C-alpha cells in the first residue's frame, strides 16, 4: 500500500461519501433483502450429490461440526427490483465459492489449496433474472468459525456502499482522534519527565486508533489489500494489553507492579512470535486470533485483580485510572465474544470505550503532571482545548449523520425523508410501466385526547401499535411511512382506487376491533380515518397526489371519522 495511493484513495472515498450521503434521491425501489430459508450440508461432495440437506437460520457454524472443515449452504434468491443487484456479504470464514444454479460466479481464495487471505467484505454481481434461482456456497475453514458472518443480503451496489460509509464514519472519526491523541502523548513522552506514562498512553491510543481504522468497512476502498489490513488489525489488537499493562504497572507498586510487568511482557512475546510467524508464512493469521483471545481471557482478569488488590492504597488519581480500566475491559471482552459468535451478534461500542479510556487516562495523567510540572500548564491547556474541539467535531458529525436517517425512531417505519424520495420514484416507475399507483393518507382519530387523558407515553404506545398494524396489513411491494405526529401514508403500486378503498376499509375494521391499553389501563376506542388518491386517474403530479389524498382525508374527518374517502375528480387539463 503506497502512501500516495492510499491518500489519493482516501480523497476519492471522501468525495464519494459526500455525494452518496448528501443525496437523498438515490434510494431504489427495493430495500436490501436479507437471505433466509437456508439449508446446509457437511462435507465437500459435489453440489449435485444426493446427500440430505438440513435447515439452518443463518449460514454459520452448523451443529455437529466434529472437526469438519468443509460445508455447503444453499437458499433461493428472492424477488426484487434492484437496478444494480449485488450479493453483499460482510465476511467469509475462511475460503469460499458461490454458485448460482450450479454455475460458479464468485470465488474467495483457492479451494484447491485453501489458505487465509483476509476478511474482506464482498459485493458479488448478480444477473437481473436471478430471482428464484438457487444460490449455493461452498465453504472451507480450519478456523473456530465456519461459514458467513455479519450481513448476507441482496441490495443495490450503491446502497451497499452507502451503508459501508455510514458504518465507517464514526469509527473513522474516533480513529483519527485516537491517532492525534497518540501523537500528542508521544510528544509529551519525549519532552517531559513522565516519559514512561505518556509512552504507554501513546501506545494505547495508537493501537486502538489503528485497530479501528483496520476494522472499518471503508478500509477496502482505501486499499484493496484485506490480508495486509488484517495483519495491521491483529498487530494493533495484540498490542492493546501490552499498553494496558504498561499503564497499570506505571501506577502500581510492589508485587502487583512486578506481576503486571510479567503479564504485559507475555503479551509482547506473543505479538512478536505470532506476527513474525505469519510474516514468514509458517502460521495462518486467522489461527492467531483464538489463541490470543484465550490468552486475553486469562490475563485481563488477572490485570483487573492486581489493580483491585491495591485499590485501598492508591491515591485519588490512581483510583480514577483503575475505575476507567474497569469500564473499558468488559467492552474488550464482550467484543471478543461477539467476534467468535459465543454470544449473539450485537453492536459493541468498543470505539467509544477506547476513546473514553484514552481520554480518561489522558485527563488523569495531565492532572498528575500539572501538580508536578507547573511549567507545562500552557501545553496542558492546549491539549485539553484540542480534546474538547475534537469531541465537539465528533458530536457534530454524529448528529449530522443521525439527521440523514431514513427511519422513524419510535415506530420503526420509514420517515418523511424516505417517503418524499420514494413517491417520485414510484410515480416514475408507474408511468414507465403504465400501471396504477394509489396513495393512502391515514390519521389516528382524536389522538390529542389520548395524550391529554392518558399522557404522552400512552400516545407513543398507540403510535407503535398502529404502526405494527400497518406493517402487518400492508406487505409485499406496499410501503408504509410515518409523515409525522399521528399521520401515516401508504403507497400501493399496481393498485387502483376501488381496490385501495377495499383494503383501507379492512384496515379500519381491524383497528376498530383492536382493544388498546397502556400499563394495563384501557385507552378507549381508537379509530382511523383514511383518504385515497390514485395515479393516473386523479393526477399525474406527485405533490398534487399527496394533496388530493390529504383532501380526501379531511373529508373523511368531516363526515364523522372512522371512515375512508376517495378523492372525487379527474386529471386536470394541464396534466393531460
Secondary structure, 3 states (H helix, E strand, C coil): CCHHHHHHHHHHHHHHHHHHHHCHHHCCCCCCEECCCEEEEECCCCCCCCCCCEEECCCECCCCCCCCCEEEEEEECCCCCCCCEEEEEEEEECEEEEEECCEEEEEECCCCCCCCCCCCCEEEECCCCCCCCEEEEEEECCCCCCEEEEEEEEEEHHHHHHHHHHHHHHHHHHHHHHHHHHHHHHHHHHHCCCHHHHHHHHHHHHHHHHHHHHHCCCHHHHCCCHHHHHHHHHHHHHHHHHHHHHHHHHHCCHHHHHHHHHHHHHHHHHHHHHHHHHHCCCCCHHHHHHHHHHHHHHHHHHHHHHHHHCHHHCCHHHHHHHHHHHHHHHHHHHHHHHHCCCCCCCCCCHHHHHHHHHHHHHHHHHHHHHHHCHHHHHHHHHHHHHHHHHHHHHHHHHHHHHHCCCECCCCCCECHHHHHHHHHHHHHHHHHHCCCEEEEEEEECCHHHHHHHHCHHHHHHHHHHHHHHHHHHCCCCCEEEEEECCEEEEEEECCCHHHHHHHHHHHHHHHHCCCCEECCEECCCCCEEEEEEEECCCCCCHHHHHHHHHHHHHHHHHCCCCCEEECCCCCCHHHC
